[in-house]
Each structure stands twice: as structure tokens, then as C-alpha cells.
Amino acid sequence: MSLYAPYNPVTAVTSNECVSTVELRIRCKNLLNKDIISLSDPLAVVYLFQGGRWMELGRTEEVKNSLHPVFGKSIETKYYFEEVQKIKVAVYDIDNLTNTLSDDDFLGEMECTLGQIVSCSPFTKHLLINGSPTPTKSTITITADEISNAKELVQLLFAAEDLDKKDFFGKSDPFLEIFRAYRDNWELIHRTEVIKNNLNPRWQAFEKPMHTLCQGDHSKTLKIDCYDWNNDGSKDFIGSTCTTIETMMGATQKAIVWPLINEKKAKKKKGYRDSGRLVLRSIKVTELHTFLEYVFGGMQINFTVAIDFTGSNGDPRKPSSLHYLDPYRPNHYMQAIRAVGNICQDYDSDKLFPAFGFGARIPPVMQVSHEFPLNFNMQNPHCAGIDGVLAAYQSCLHQVQLYGPTNASPIIYHTARFAHAAQQAESSQGAASYFILLMLTDGVLSDMSDTKSAIVYASTLPMSLIIVGVGDADFTDMEILDSDNCLLRAPNGNVAKRDIVQFVPFREFYRASSIELARHVLAEVPRQVESYYKMRGLPPKTPPQRPASMDQPVSPSQPPPSAHIAPPPPSAPSKSSDYSKPP
């Protein structure tokens, strides 16, 4: 496919990995005193579990004579939403000048995940000693902040006037290519769409992070080339100009015009003035908010599971069934739920997850249902943690009859009802709740048209849909729903506002670790969260400023506290509710 296909926007996309850098700051209270004459001289060491072992990320400085140290040196690490990143912090009383810790006194340690730290910052927990389950009186508090150089988003709106005519039987089909100076060369950062047969084109507005345009240097030179597009994919040079972001910022008040110069033409043609003029009609700079900023602001991720109980999965009593409960290893459904749920539960304060099935005959009358709670309690379909979801799934298998068809739209609309309610509350609560629906299915959907309509509707809401294909079926239709290259279109012609679907065939990760599966499944979620709140124009809520006296240690047997405890999820709709229409 040509880069310059007619009538279609063509852009050179700069790949931005969905990763953030976080800064960890540490303080402790009530440390053990290991020194006889004076107090302990503590130092904290931070480890990341990687490759099957603990790897040291960094150390704080040593604080002399303190049982309540506040360490000034921070520790930086990369943060990946789609991974469970295990963190361990060990505290030592430093007795000598060597870098080894084996000859220093151990004051205690704690383990958690980086997700817990960023979602509950400041995160406080008791220190343990020598693996003892009994916590000491010593506590450690970790505060996480994002380090970001990409805080501004630039929207540019270009036009041109009186361009040179390049086509023999027509005018020109112009488009722009924008480059930034990079190591004595030019690096392409954007290509506009082609405007057919027009010497006075107006291109669509586009957005780029400020760091992509100029790497934070407003005086860095940008080169803008104008070309005529040809049907064979080639291009004819019209003219070029150079400028800077500093100069372009003047377009916030009025349009800026540059001459487009063709140097070869200028050398050959006497009286040459230009090959047209480039017009920057407007420039708009807005603050670019990141996924972590929304997490720090108290946004909760509401995680829902939906499991395919159709007959094509096979008799669950037989080992060939995708639902077979092997006493020695979890089936594929259970592996996927565990891998994805372990990530999401760090961002949900109450750890209560609605879990549903679809496509089975359910008791007591054994009628087919496409949205039944795994615990058969429609008024409270929530399970306590991922273990609770898996327990409800296994219990449910013994009570239902696998049937069909495979209808996904009812459960999508079900989750959308709650996402819609959260959206309605945004005017008063801000960016408070985002919903992730994990749907696991073994085959082709029977209601593809209705599912497309449900997804297009859900794209307007704070909601993402993750589909995991289990088994060896043909999942071609699922790839259509995962509209990475173009936005999904419903049968009625409505187009999705944004891409909210990620499809992953489990078979591609069968021999990979659960970490690899979760990384692939959840990689798009941070960007989807950012795109939703950007579409709504909602900044993150301001993190609360809590005094140190409010920090409460976490009991080892309890989940970490959150600064933003969400109210209990609303009751599920009644069985008589009509899910064939958007709420």
C-alpha cells in the first residue's frame, strides 16, 4: 500500500513506547537502634525482581544517627503498567565505609509491587525481619512521582496559497512533510494527508507532543517541505521553508506566512520569488497529561471479567475441553484471568471485581443467558480479588450447561452502563473512574454487528475492552474489532471516537510467561486512558497533600490503603433490563 494513497490521511508516526519513569522517595519511622552509643545510621536499598532474581536499582544516602530518616536521594525506575513489577526495599544500619551490605546491620525489609506504590502514593508498610510474618514497629513510606519531559501537546493547522502547478492535466495534489534537525540530518516527524487537485489547500489540524517537535528546545530548526503527490507513489518537490517553534508561537495571535522556496528553480529562473506560500493558521499548546498523573490523582480502574460458556468449549468434564479443571495446572481461561487481573487489582482500592459468564443455560430454570454473574447474585456480582473470581468460575462450571450462541454485546453494554454513570459524574468528581472489561472467548461471535455497535458506543465512555481468544479457532473477526489501523465503524455508519479494543490470541503466549501475556494484553491501556480524558478535556485531579501524621502503615494481611477510596460499585442491573440498546 502506497504511503500516498489518494483521499486518505497519511502520517509518519513516531513510535512512543508506553513507559514512564518514576522517582521513588523514601522515609522511615521507628527503626531499630543497632548502635550502642549513638543511634542507627540507616540506608535504604531498592531492588527490582527481574529475570528470576532481585536486581539492585539503587541506594539512598546514609542518614547519620536517626531512627526516623527522610532520605534525600531518590531512586528512579521505569514503570510499565502492563507488568507486575515486584519491588523490595531493605534498610541497613551502616557501620563502615565499604559498599558491601553483608557486614552491616539489617534493620528490616518490605516487598510490594510498583503498581501499589504509584496507585497509593504515599505507600506505607511495616518492615519485616528475616522473613518473620510478625511485623516490626518500624515502617517505611515511599512516595512516587512521574518524571516526564513530554508535558505539552502542540496542535498545528496549516494551509498554503498559490502553489506551483505540477500536474499536466490538473493542478497539484499537495502534502507537507515536517522534519526536525537531528545529528546533522533531518528526521521526519509528520506527514500530512494529500489534498487532491488544489493549489490553495487547507490541511487537517494535527497534534504532536512538544518533545517530538523540538525535544524541548523551542529554537531547534524545523524544515517543512511541500510536495505534489503522484499516482505511482512518487512525489514532486514544490518548495520548502525553515522555522522554529519559537517563531511559530506567534500564530497564537495571527496567522504566519512563509514563502516556499525551490532552490533549483530559483537558480534557473530570473525573477523567481517563490513556489507558493505556507500559512500556519493557528497553533495551540496544551498540557499533555499521562496515565500516571491520572493514577496519582486518584483515578480508579474498575476491572470486570466476562467468560465464554458456550458449547464450543467442549464438555468441561473431559480433558479436551477448554474449561477442563485440571487438578495440576490452571486452564487457559484461568491463566489469562490471573495474568491480567494481577495487574489491574493494584489500581482498584476495594479489590471487588464483577465477574460474568455468557452463552450458558443457568439455574434454576436452565434458560440461556448472556450476562449472568458467576456467583449467580445479580444484585452483587462482585468477587473478592482475583482468587475470588477464579473460585466463582470453578464453582459456576459445575452448575451451568454450556450452550450458545456466542453473543458479546450484552456484557459490553452491561459494563457500559456503569462507565456511562461514571461519565455523568465527571462534572463533579473529575477523572475518577475508568473501566476495563476482560472478555475471554473461544470462537467467532454470533452477534458481530451488535458487538460493533456496542464497541462504537463504548468508545465515547471511560472504558476499554480486552478480548483474549482461547483455543485454536479462527479469530479473524476479532482482529477487525481491534482496529489499530483505522477506527471501527458500526453497521449504522457511526465511527468509534477512539480505539478501545485489544485482542490477543492466547495460543501465541501459551509457552510464554504470564508476565509476557499481561504485557501484551495491557500495553495499550495507558494510552487509551489518556486518549479518553484528552477527548473529554479532563485533567487529572490534584493529588491530596497529606501530612506525614496521616500516613498509616499497612498490615501485611491487608491490601494497601488508598488516598481515594471509591464508593461501592453500583448494583448490577436487574435481569429484566434491556441490554440491546445503549444505556
C-alpha positions in Angstrom: 0.0 0.0 0.0 1.4 3.4 -1.0 2.3 5.9 1.6 0.5 8.4 -0.5 -2.9 6.7 -1.1 -5.4 9.1 -2.5 -8.1 10.6 -0.3 -6.6 9.1 2.9 -4.6 10.9 5.6 -1.1 9.6 5.6 1.1 10.3 8.5 4.6 9.3 9.6 4.0 8.1 13.1 6.7 8.4 15.7 6.6 5.4 18.0 6.3 6.2 21.7 6.6 3.3 24.0 4.0 3.4 26.7 6.5 3.6 29.6 7.1 6.2 32.2 10.0 7.0 34.6 9.1 7.3 38.2 11.1 8.7 41.0 10.8 7.0 44.4 11.5 8.9 47.6 11.8 7.0 50.9 11.4 7.8 54.6 11.2 5.5 57.6 9.9 5.7 61.2 10.7 3.8 64.4 13.7 1.9 63.0 15.5 -0.4 65.3 18.6 1.0 67.1 21.6 -1.2 66.5 24.2 1.2 67.8 25.2 1.2 71.4 26.5 4.7 71.9 24.5 6.6 69.2 21.5 5.9 67.0 21.5 3.8 63.8 22.9 5.2 60.6 20.3 3.9 58.1 20.5 3.5 54.4 17.8 2.1 52.1 18.4 -0.2 49.1 15.8 -0.7 46.4 15.6 -3.9 44.4 13.5 -4.9 41.3 12.7 -8.6 40.8 13.9 -9.4 37.3 15.0 -12.5 35.5 14.2 -14.6 38.5 16.3 -12.7 40.9 16.4 -9.4 42.8 18.4 -6.7 41.0 19.5 -3.6 42.8 18.0 -0.4 41.4 19.8 2.0 43.7 20.6 3.2 47.2 19.7 6.2 49.2 22.4 8.1 51.1 23.2 7.2 54.6 21.5 9.3 57.3 23.5 9.7 60.4 22.0 9.0 63.8 18.4 8.7 63.0 15.6 6.2 63.7 13.2 8.3 61.6 15.2 9.1 58.4 13.9 11.0 55.5 16.3 10.1 52.6 17.1 12.9 50.2 18.4 10.8 47.3 15.6 9.4 45.2 15.6 6.2 43.1 14.4 6.3 39.5 13.0 3.3 37.6 10.9 2.6 34.5 7.3 1.9 35.1 5.3 -0.4 32.9 1.5 -0.5 33.5 1.2 -3.9 31.8 3.7 -5.7 34.1 3.8 -6.8 37.7 7.0 -5.2 38.8 8.0 -6.6 42.2 9.9 -4.1 44.4 11.8 -4.8 47.6 13.3 -2.2 49.9 15.8 -3.2 52.5 17.1 -0.9 55.3 20.6 -1.3 56.8 22.5 0.4 59.6 25.8 1.3 58.0 28.8 0.5 60.2 31.7 1.0 57.8 32.8 2.6 54.6 32.5 -0.5 52.4 29.9 -0.9 49.7 29.0 -4.4 50.8 26.0 -4.9 53.0 26.7 -8.3 54.5 28.8 -6.6 57.2 26.2 -4.0 58.1 23.2 -4.5 60.5 19.9 -5.4 58.8 17.0 -3.3 60.0 14.2 -4.8 58.0 12.6 -5.0 54.6 9.3 -5.0 52.8 8.0 -6.2 49.4 5.3 -4.8 47.2 4.6 -4.0 43.6 5.5 -0.8 41.8 1.8 -0.6 40.8 0.8 -0.5 44.5 3.3 2.3 45.2 2.1 4.6 42.3 -1.6 4.0 42.9 -1.4 4.5 46.7 1.4 7.1 46.9 2.5 7.7 49.6 2.6 4.0 50.3 3.3 2.9 53.9 4.1 -0.6 55.1 5.7 -2.3 58.1 9.2 -3.7 57.8 9.8 -7.4 58.4 12.9 -9.1 59.7 14.4 -12.4 58.5 11.2 -13.5 56.8 9.2 -13.4 60.0 5.5 -12.9 59.4 5.3 -10.7 62.5 5.8 -7.1 61.5 8.1 -4.8 63.5 7.1 -1.4 64.7 9.3 0.1 62.0 7.5 1.5 59.0 8.7 2.6 55.5 6.9 5.1 53.4 7.5 5.5 49.6 6.3 8.4 47.5 6.3 8.1 43.7 6.3 10.9 41.3 6.5 10.7 37.5 9.5 12.2 35.7 8.3 13.5 32.3 9.8 15.7 29.6 6.6 15.5 27.5 4.2 17.7 29.2 3.0 19.8 26.2 0.9 18.9 23.2 1.0 21.1 20.1 -1.8 21.4 17.7 -0.9 22.8 14.3 -3.2 23.9 11.5 -1.5 24.5 8.1 -2.7 25.9 4.7 -0.9 27.0 1.6 -1.6 29.6 -1.1 -0.7 29.9 -4.8 1.3 26.7 -5.0 3.1 25.8 -8.2 1.0 23.7 -10.7 2.8 20.3 -11.1 0.2 18.1 -12.9 -0.2 18.3 -16.7 -3.9 17.7 -16.7 -4.7 19.2 -13.3 -3.3 21.4 -10.6 -1.3 19.8 -7.8 -2.0 17.2 -5.1 -0.1 18.8 -2.2 1.0 17.4 1.1 3.6 18.5 3.7 6.5 16.7 5.4 7.8 18.2 8.6 11.4 17.5 9.8 13.4 18.3 12.9 17.2 18.8 13.0 18.8 15.6 14.4 22.5 14.9 14.4 23.4 16.9 11.3 20.5 15.4 9.5 16.7 15.8 9.1 14.3 13.5 10.9 10.8 13.1 9.6 8.2 13.7 12.4 5.0 14.2 10.5 3.4 13.9 7.1 0.0 15.4 6.3 -2.8 14.0 4.2 -2.9 14.7 0.5 -5.3 17.4 -0.8 -6.3 16.5 -4.3 -6.2 19.0 -7.2 -5.8 22.1 -5.1 -3.3 25.0 -5.3 -4.7 26.6 -2.1 -5.0 23.6 0.3 -6.1 23.5 3.9 -4.8 20.5 5.7 -6.4 18.9 8.7 -5.2 20.0 12.2 -2.8 17.5 13.8 -1.2 17.1 17.2 2.3 16.3 18.3 4.0 16.3 21.7 6.3 19.2 22.1 9.3 16.9 22.7 8.6 15.2 19.4 8.7 18.5 17.5 11.7 20.0 19.2 12.8 17.9 22.1 12.0 20.8 24.4 14.2 23.2 22.5 12.0 25.9 21.1 14.9 27.3 19.0 15.5 24.0 17.2 15.1 24.3 13.5 12.2 22.7 11.8 12.1 22.2 8.0 8.7 22.0 6.2 8.7 20.6 2.6 5.7 20.8 0.3 5.3 18.1 -2.4 2.9 17.1 -5.1 1.7 13.6 -4.8 1.7 11.3 -7.9 -0.4 8.2 -8.5 2.6 6.0 -8.8 3.7 6.9 -5.2 6.4 9.3 -6.3 6.4 13.0 -5.3 7.4 16.2 -7.0 9.1 18.9 -4.9 7.2 22.2 -4.7 9.1 24.2 -2.1 10.5 24.4 1.4 10.9 26.7 4.4 12.6 26.5 7.8 11.3 27.9 11.1 11.3 27.2 14.8 8.6 26.6 17.5 9.6 29.9 18.9 8.6 31.6 15.7 5.5 29.5 15.2 4.2 30.5 18.6 3.3 33.9 17.1 0.4 32.2 15.3 -1.5 32.2 18.6 -2.3 35.8 17.8 -2.5 35.8 14.0 -1.5 33.6 11.0 2.1 33.4 10.0 3.1 33.1 6.3 6.4 31.8 4.9 7.5 31.7 1.2 8.0 28.1 -0.1 11.3 28.2 -2.0 12.5 25.7 -4.6 16.3 26.4 -4.7 16.8 24.7 -8.1 14.0 26.7 -9.6 15.3 29.9 -8.0 18.8 29.4 -9.7 17.4 28.8 -13.1 14.5 31.3 -13.3 15.1 35.0 -13.3 12.7 37.0 -11.2 11.7 33.9 -9.2 10.0 34.8 -6.0 8.5 31.7 -4.5 6.6 28.5 -5.4 3.7 29.4 -3.1 3.3 30.3 0.5 2.9 28.2 3.6 0.4 29.5 6.1 0.3 28.5 9.8 -3.3 29.4 10.5 -3.1 28.5 14.2 -1.0 26.9 16.9 -2.4 25.7 20.2 -0.3 24.3 23.1 -2.0 22.3 25.8 -0.6 20.4 28.7 -0.2 16.7 28.0 -1.3 14.5 30.9 -0.1 11.0 31.4 -1.7 7.8 32.7 0.3 8.1 35.9 -0.9 11.6 36.5 -4.4 10.3 36.5 -3.4 7.4 38.8 -1.7 9.8 41.2 -4.9 12.0 41.0 -6.9 9.1 42.4 -8.4 7.5 39.2 -9.6 4.0 40.0 -9.6 1.2 37.4 -12.7 -0.9 37.7 -12.0 -4.4 36.4 -14.8 -6.7 35.1 -14.4 -10.3 33.8 -16.7 -12.0 31.2 -16.2 -15.7 30.3 -17.5 -17.6 27.4 -19.6 -20.6 28.5 -20.7 -21.7 25.0 -20.8 -25.4 24.0 -17.9 -25.0 21.5 -15.6 -25.0 24.5 -16.3 -28.8 24.9 -17.6 -30.8 27.8 -15.8 -29.4 30.9 -15.7 -33.0 32.3 -13.3 -34.1 29.5 -9.6 -33.1 29.3 -10.1 -31.9 25.8 -12.4 -29.1 26.9 -11.0 -25.6 27.2 -12.9 -25.4 30.5 -11.5 -28.6 31.9 -10.4 -28.2 35.5 -7.0 -30.0 35.7 -6.0 -30.6 39.3 -2.4 -30.0 38.4 -2.5 -26.8 36.4 -4.9 -24.0 35.6 -6.7 -24.0 32.2 -6.2 -21.2 29.7 -9.1 -19.2 30.9 -7.7 -19.2 34.4 -4.2 -18.3 33.3 -5.5 -15.3 31.3 -7.6 -14.1 34.2 -4.7 -14.4 36.7 -2.2 -12.7 34.4 -4.4 -9.6 33.6 -6.2 -9.4 36.9 -2.9 -9.3 38.9 -2.1 -6.1 37.1 -5.5 -4.4 37.4 -6.1 -5.2 41.0 -3.3 -2.8 42.1 -5.4 0.1 40.8 -8.7 -0.8 42.4 -9.0 0.2 46.0 -11.7 -2.3 47.1 -10.4 -5.3 45.1 -14.0 -6.3 44.3 -14.4 -7.5 40.7 -17.7 -8.1 38.9 -17.4 -11.5 37.1 -19.9 -12.7 34.5 -20.5 -15.5 32.1 -22.3 -15.7 28.8 -23.7 -18.3 26.5 -24.8 -20.9 29.0 -28.0 -22.3 30.4 -28.2 -21.3 34.1 -30.2 -22.5 37.1 -32.8 -22.6 38.3 -34.8 -22.8 35.1 -31.8 -23.5 32.8 -32.5 -20.7 30.3 -29.8 -19.3 28.1 -28.2 -16.1 29.5 -25.6 -13.8 28.0 -24.8 -11.9 31.2 -25.1 -14.0 34.3 -22.9 -13.4 37.4 -20.6 -16.3 38.2 -21.9 -16.2 41.8 -25.5 -16.1 40.5 -26.1 -12.9 42.6 -27.3 -10.3 40.2 -27.5 -7.7 42.9 -23.9 -8.2 43.9 -21.9 -9.9 41.2 -18.6 -8.9 42.8 -15.8 -11.3 43.8 -13.2 -10.6 46.4 -9.9 -10.3 44.4 -8.7 -12.5 41.6 -8.7 -15.6 43.7 -12.4 -14.9 44.3 -13.0 -14.6 40.6 -11.3 -17.9 39.9 -13.2 -19.6 42.8 -16.5 -18.4 41.4 -15.6 -19.5 37.9 -14.8 -23.1 39.1 -18.0 -23.3 41.2 -20.0 -22.0 38.3 -18.8 -24.6 35.9 -20.5 -27.3 37.9 -23.9 -25.5 37.9 -24.4 -24.4 34.3 -24.9 -26.2 31.0 -22.6 -24.9 28.2 -24.8 -23.8 25.3 -24.8 -20.8 22.9 -24.8 -18.7 20.9 -21.7 -16.5 21.4 -23.2 -13.1 22.0 -20.8 -10.5 23.3 -22.8 -7.3 23.0 -25.0 -7.7 26.2 -22.0 -7.8 28.5 -20.3 -4.9 26.7 -23.5 -2.8 27.2 -23.7 -4.0 30.8 -20.2 -2.6 31.6 -21.0 0.5 29.5 -23.9 1.3 31.9 -21.5 1.8 34.7 -19.0 3.6 32.6 -21.8 5.9 31.5 -22.7 6.6 35.1 -19.1 7.4 35.9 -19.0 9.8 32.9 -22.1 11.6 34.1 -20.4 12.1 37.5 -17.3 13.6 35.9 -18.7 17.1 36.2 -18.5 16.9 40.0 -15.9 14.1 40.6 -13.5 14.6 37.7 -11.3 11.8 36.3 -12.3 9.3 39.0 -13.2 6.0 37.3 -12.1 4.0 34.3 -13.5 0.6 33.3 -11.7 -2.4 31.8 -13.7 -5.3 30.5 -11.7 -8.5 30.1 -13.7 -10.9 27.8 -12.5 -14.4 27.2 -14.0 -16.4 24.3 -13.2 -19.5 22.3 -14.6 -18.6 18.9 -16.4 -16.4 16.4 -19.1 -14.1 17.8 -22.7 -14.7 16.7 -23.7 -11.0 17.1 -20.8 -9.3 15.3 -22.9 -6.4 14.1 -24.4 -5.7 17.6 -20.9 -6.1 19.1 -19.5 -3.4 16.7 -22.3 -1.1 17.7 -21.7 -1.7 21.4 -17.9 -1.0 21.0 -18.5 2.2 19.0 -20.9 3.3 21.7 -18.4 2.4 24.5 -15.6 4.3 22.7 -17.3 7.5 24.0 -17.1 6.3 27.6 -14.3 5.7 30.1 -13.9 2.1 29.1 -11.5 -0.3 27.4 -12.3 -3.8 26.1 -9.7 -6.6 26.2 -10.5 -9.8 24.3 -8.5 -12.9 24.8 -9.1 -15.6 22.3 -8.8 -19.1 23.9 -8.3 -22.2 21.8 -7.5 -22.8 18.1 -10.5 -21.2 16.4 -10.3 -18.7 13.5 -10.2 -15.3 15.2 -10.2 -13.2 12.0 -13.3 -11.3 13.1 -11.7 -10.4 16.4 -8.8 -8.7 14.6 -11.4 -6.5 12.9 -12.6 -5.3 16.3 -9.1 -4.5 17.3 -9.0 -1.5 15.0 -5.4 -0.5 15.3 -5.1 0.9 11.8 -8.5 2.6 11.4 -11.3 3.4 13.8 -14.1 0.8 14.0 -17.3 1.6 12.1 -20.8 0.3 13.3 -23.3 -1.0 10.8 -25.3 2.3 11.1 -22.2 4.2 9.9 -21.2 5.6 13.3 -17.4 5.6 13.8 -15.7 4.9 17.1 -14.3 8.0 18.8 -11.1 6.2 19.7 -9.6 2.7 19.7 -10.6 0.9 22.9 -10.1 -2.8 21.9 -7.1 -5.0 22.3 -7.4 -8.6 21.0 -4.8 -11.3 21.9 -4.9 -14.9 20.9 -3.8 -16.9 23.9 -2.2 -19.6 21.8 0.6 -17.1 20.9 1.5 -16.9 24.5 0.9 -20.4 25.6 4.6 -21.1 26.3 5.4 -17.6 27.4 5.3 -16.4 30.9 2.2 -14.7 32.4 4.2 -11.5 32.5 4.6 -11.6 28.8 0.9 -12.2 28.3 -0.1 -9.3 30.6 2.4 -7.0 29.0 0.9 -7.6 25.5 -2.7 -7.6 26.7 -2.4 -4.4 28.7 0.1 -2.4 26.7 -2.5 -0.2 25.1 -4.5 0.6 28.3 -2.4 3.7 29.5 -2.7 5.3 26.0 -6.5 4.5 25.9 -7.0 6.2 29.3 -5.0 9.2 28.2 -7.0 9.4 24.9 -10.3 9.3 26.7 -9.6 12.1 29.2 -8.0 14.1 26.4 -11.2 13.7 24.4 -13.2 14.9 27.4 -10.8 17.7 28.2 -10.4 16.4 31.8 -7.1 17.0 33.5 -6.1 14.7 36.4 -7.4 15.5 39.8 -4.8 17.2 42.1 -3.3 14.6 44.4 -4.2 15.3 48.0 -1.5 16.9 50.2 -1.4 14.6 53.2 0.6 15.4 56.3 3.0 12.8 57.5 0.9 12.2 60.6 -1.9 10.8 58.3 0.3 8.0 56.9 -0.9 4.7 58.2 1.1 1.6 57.9 -0.2 -1.4 56.1 -0.9 -4.6 57.9 0.8 -7.4 56.0 -2.6 -9.2 55.8 -4.4 -6.3 54.4 -4.3 -4.5 51.0 -2.5 -1.1 50.9 -4.5 1.9 51.8 -5.6 4.3 49.1 -5.9 8.0 49.3 -9.1 7.7 47.3 -11.4 5.0 48.4 -14.1 4.7 45.7 -17.7 4.2 46.8 -19.0 0.7 46.4 -19.8 -0.2 42.8 -23.5 0.4 41.9 -25.8 -2.5 41.9 -25.9 -4.5 38.7 -28.9 -4.0 36.5 -31.8 -6.4 37.0 -32.3 -9.4 34.8 -35.2 -7.6 33.2 -33.1 -4.7 32.0 -32.9 -4.2 28.2 -29.3 -4.5 27.1 -30.0 -4.5 23.4 -29.8 -0.7 23.5 -27.2 1.7 24.9 -27.9 2.9 28.4 
